[in-house]
Amino acid sequence: MRKRLSEAQFQACIHGLDVGAQTLQIAHGVLVRGQTQASFVQALGLSKGAVSQAVHRVWRVFASSNIPPGYERVSAVLPQHQAFIVKKWAEDAQARNNGSKI
């Protein structure tokens, strides 16, 4: 699944985000306009990691704020068998929420 945002979602994510113009250019190109990260690597002479990090900075803001009502994001360190169960719960919740990423 390719990560995509609408223009409005992108603008909401970057509001108050302290990043440079080049980071915004890259993230907008990839997330809103659907350009490939590789095209920015080539055009700007940056490493794959630098381009990926630019996109991830904006996407992380979106993912952390895009939680449906009645849900909560948690982080825990669990034994492997319990982590498996929690991951299955997350998959079930995502499926109930029409496939939107939780």
LUMLOKE-326116 format. One record per residue (C-alpha): residue number from 1; x, y, z; residue in one letter; chain. Coordinates in steps of 0.05 Angstrom, whole numbers, plus 5000, padded with zeros to 4 digits. Each point is the difference from the previous one (the first is absolute). Layout:
LUMLOKE-326116
NODE  seq    xx    yy    zz  type  mol
NODE  NUM     X     Y     Z     A    A
...
***
This chain:
LUMLOKE-326116
NODE  seq    xx    yy    zz  type  mol
NODE    1  5000  5000  5000     M    A
NODE    2  5027  5067  4979     R    A
NODE    3  4995  5055  5051     K    A
NODE    4  4958  5057  4973     R    A
NODE    5  4970  5063  5029     L    A
NODE    6  4951  5051  4973     S    A
NODE    7  5023  5072  4995     E    A
NODE    8  4958  5017  5062     A    A
NODE    9  5029  4942  5040     Q    A
NODE   10  5070  5021  4981     F    A
NODE   11  4988  5073  5019     Q    A
NODE   12  4972  4978  5068     A    A
NODE   13  5061  4956  5012     C    A
NODE   14  5051  5054  4985     I    A
NODE   15  4965  5054  5040     H    A
NODE   16  5050  5018  5055     G    A
NODE   17  5049  4946  4978     L    A
NODE   18  5071  5026  5004     D    A
NODE   19  5032  4973  4936     V    A
NODE   20  5036  5032  4942     G    A
NODE   21  4972  5018  4931     A    A
NODE   22  5036  4942  4967     Q    A
NODE   23  4968  4950  5048     T    A
NODE   24  4932  5029  4985     L    A
NODE   25  5013  4998  4925     Q    A
NODE   26  5020  4927  5003     I    A
NODE   27  4943  4979  5046     A    A
NODE   28  4948  5037  4959     H    A
NODE   29  5026  4970  4935     G    A
NODE   30  4998  4929  5027     V    A
NODE   31  4939  5002  5045     L    A
NODE   32  4954  5047  4961     V    A
NODE   33  5023  4999  4928     R    A
NODE   34  5019  4926  4999     G    A
NODE   35  5072  5010  4976     Q    A
NODE   36  5050  4946  5016     T    A
NODE   37  5053  5009  5054     Q    A
NODE   38  5051  4978  4948     A    A
NODE   39  4983  5060  4957     S    A
NODE   40  5020  5046  5057     F    A
NODE   41  5064  4961  5013     V    A
NODE   42  5020  5011  4928     Q    A
NODE   43  4975  5072  4992     A    A
NODE   44  5028  5026  5066     L    A
NODE   45  5062  4956  5007     G    A
NODE   46  4979  4976  5068     L    A
NODE   47  5007  4931  5031     S    A
NODE   48  4941  4952  5001     K    A
NODE   49  5000  5005  5076     G    A
NODE   50  4996  5076  5000     A    A
NODE   51  4940  5000  4952     V    A
NODE   52  4966  4945  5039     S    A
NODE   53  5010  5038  5065     Q    A
NODE   54  4969  5063  4971     A    A
NODE   55  4938  4961  4979     V    A
NODE   56  4997  4963  5066     H    A
NODE   57  5002  5064  5042     R    A
NODE   58  4935  5025  4969     V    A
NODE   59  4967  4931  4997     W    A
NODE   60  5015  4988  5074     R    A
NODE   61  4961  5063  5018     V    A
NODE   62  4941  4976  4958     F    A
NODE   63  5002  4930  5029     A    A
NODE   64  5002  5024  5072     S    A
NODE   65  4941  5047  4991     S    A
NODE   66  4957  4955  4957     N    A
NODE   67  4969  4957  5055     I    A
NODE   68  4925  4985  4997     P    A
NODE   69  4956  5021  5058     P    A
NODE   70  4998  4948  5054     G    A
NODE   71  5069  4974  4983     Y    A
NODE   72  5067  5013  5035     E    A
NODE   73  5071  4989  4977     R    A
NODE   74  5042  4960  5050     V    A
NODE   75  5071  4977  5003     S    A
NODE   76  5023  4942  5042     A    A
NODE   77  5055  4949  5007     V    A
NODE   78  4969  4931  5005     L    A
NODE   79  5020  4927  4996     P    A
NODE   80  4999  4975  4929     Q    A
NODE   81  4936  4960  5007     H    A
NODE   82  4962  5059  5031     Q    A
NODE   83  5027  5047  4946     A    A
NODE   84  4973  4953  4947     F    A
NODE   85  4930  5004  5032     I    A
NODE   86  5003  5076  5004     V    A
NODE   87  5021  5005  4927     K    A
NODE   88  4940  4956  4981     K    A
NODE   89  4954  5046  5040     W    A
NODE   90  5029  5060  4962     A    A
NODE   91  4988  4965  4933     E    A
NODE   92  4928  4985  5020     D    A
NODE   93  4988  5072  5022     A    A
NODE   94  5029  5025  4935     Q    A
NODE   95  4954  4953  4960     A    A
NODE   96  4939  5024  5040     R    A
NODE   97  5021  5072  4984     N    A
NODE   98  4993  4988  4925     N    A
NODE   99  5074  4988  4989     G    A
NODE  100  5023  5068  5023     S    A
NODE  101  5067  4997  5035     K    A
NODE  102  4994  5003  5076     I    A
***
